[in-house]
């Protein structure tokens, strides 16, 4: 059997070269359709969703416990482990291959199992057990440090020695298309004598990738590089909405709190780690050399193109305000997971790790409006005289990402969110 990542594979379903969802991808998500059935697990292929519950019912997928794909979340499937993940992906690939007749030539089964994406509603793909957000782009951390502490003190002394992070709120992680209400909080501009409470005035996005943890680790145990890698089920695009003015007043001495707790948006399709394997690449050189537990024996970054489009409320189309790449991350996702567990912290199925804002070395690669507008001093030109320093009510953001193969791309779809006014 051909490996699911074989670039020569083709599906019997017509998939455009620019589609995010060729047979080499096969990302998992949770959907519902007009048939009245409850939310269940599917895989994206071209402009269709392959209903895995339907295939499971016909004994065409043998993953263990019956009904794992009839659940409204990927957590039960993820809990079965990497060997099952790999075996299932290979079987789905086989069923969709152009030279395999089992599904291709079964008109009745195809009609039931292949649902047009236009006819489905996509839901949260997994139940978020816990959410941790990191701060692992050297370019982003340097830009922010220069803004607020000056060039000579841009990076804090600990930054080059470990992945810095904080524990966020799993309760407000939402799927694409969910509107985000402008947060309220304590505000204290530099010239004000006392704080006040009201709507955030400096609302921002942060372009990130999210790691979906598919296996648990025991409390008190550390992880090796290999163990951490095998625990990663896949990745989503993540927008960590940020209230910069609330954050400015609250973050000393314990870091972000309400400024980040109100919303985190993710894309609906989880692209598996296995699908990204052909795009693995070496990350930036790490100097000083990390401590022994954080050393990497292999490249753990990915050549993954990322774009952010911003549509102001009065505009018809989004304007690209950021084009960057996941490969720039200083601390890899594997290192983040190793460090997270290094104290003995237990990891759970469904944990979500945000990479931190992904910025590159060039100005057009900055992954937040804080950087793009340089803390509001350089407004972003959108269209027809429309400018932005931070997000206004009615503005919409669309984030997209993909890895480019030879004649195909492995993509994530998009994560979109629109700002609603505070009430």
PyMOL commands that set and color helices and strands:
alter all, ss='L'
color gray80, all
select helices_A, chain A and resi 52-57+75-78+82-96+101-104+107-113+117-119+138-149+151-153+170-172+225-231+244-250+258-261+273-279+292-294+326-328+333-341+363-365+369-372
alter helices_A, ss='H'
color red, helices_A
select strands_A, chain A and resi 28-33+40-45+48-51+114-116+120-123+131-134+165-167+173-175+180-181+184-187+196-199+203-204+207-213+232-239+242-243+264-266+271-272+280-281+301-302+305-311+319-325+352-354+380-381+387-388+396-404+409-420
alter strands_A, ss='S'
color yellow, strands_A
deselect
rebuild
show_as cartoon
